[in-house]
Amino acid sequence: MNTASPTPLGLKKSFGFGDRLGLATPGHLAAARKFDFAPIFAQQSIREMERTQRTPQDVIQAATTALRNLGYTNAWGADADHLKLPEHVERTAAAGFCFFTIDPSEYVGKGALTPELEAAYLGRKFEIPGLGMLQFDRGTLQGAAVKYGRSLEHCGFMGTHIAKVMGKRPFEIEVSVDETEDPTSALEHLFIGLELRRHKVPNVVSIAPRFVGDFEKGIDYKGDLKKFEASLRDHVAIAKHCGPYKISVHSGSDKFTAYPIIGRVCGELLHVKTAGTSYLEALRVVARTSTPLFNEIVEFCRGRFATDRHSYHISTTEAQVRSLPKFSGPKEEAVFLDEVPGRQLLHVTFGSVLTNPTLKPKILEALQRHASLHEELLDRHLTKHLSLLTKG
Ligand SMILES: [Zn+2]
């Protein structure tokens, strides 16, 4: 098998190890080796690449080089995450990405109920094993069509474009609607799954719904776990019926109380994406090895928080961030790296830190100097993720 380049992973359950700094693969691989998840070692959205000033080539190269040096010989994937435009496909495909996550969120809420949709759905009954019978009335069809109809047309367009760009190279596709305001209902998911087929989106291996409850960045699940489990069961039943395809869990970092449920309910039909959690482990290396640098990062982030928090789904407030103490040494590690306000402060500001011309090189240098600690912390933390996912 050619291990130098990433390959599609198909319907095998999988885990995305996002690496924003390009130095995390050794720690990620150490964790991945202990479990039977197909690993995605290169995973970055266009937005994240902009926020870290990395190119698609940089992202693939970092993973490829590390895996070669570590003698890794099994399959691994590369996820070009949250692609919104056709040019994003070209740029990431040219670098070697082969898993394309289509993000049609620009078009959410902009659809309409058309005679074509009425003909396709009204009066039809859908028997979903494990869930029961679903059908659309005019109201629910109109709701789904307005919310997702135009988005799914865009997925059709992007899917055709991906197939054309990839030509004879194998590829796979995910569709993500995780960033909507309201949760994706069972009926809406059915509409999405059926429309992807009707628009002939090729090689769909996963769909990322917006789940019930809150998937805030870098912290545990917030919400009613019973409701979450019930709706996840419905999503899996629909994924089996319309695909089969996997259920993709975005913002998967640190959703520890939900993980056993996710692992148990999804079984093999599961993909989980993480990224922020590994960045925070990199900062933990700094907290343990350089008090002045970590303090410099904290104060810089505090100044950026009001601005940077806007594009993220988090509950930490400016007042909470102001009341965090100064970082005076490793005894305060937990305040910034284990408790919610500190984690979210450091999480949402990663783009500002990683485009700062003095901070970024200092962080990279610290990680290179303490490579074994970095690997150990990542291994420990991602092992916790993967073991909870297999515990259910
Ligand atoms: Zn997402």
Boltz pocket constraint, residues with backbone or C-beta under 6 A from the ligand:
constraints:
  - pocket:
      binder: B
      contacts: [[A, 82], [A, 176], [A, 178], [A, 179], [A, 208], [A, 250], [A, 251]]
      max_distance: 6.0
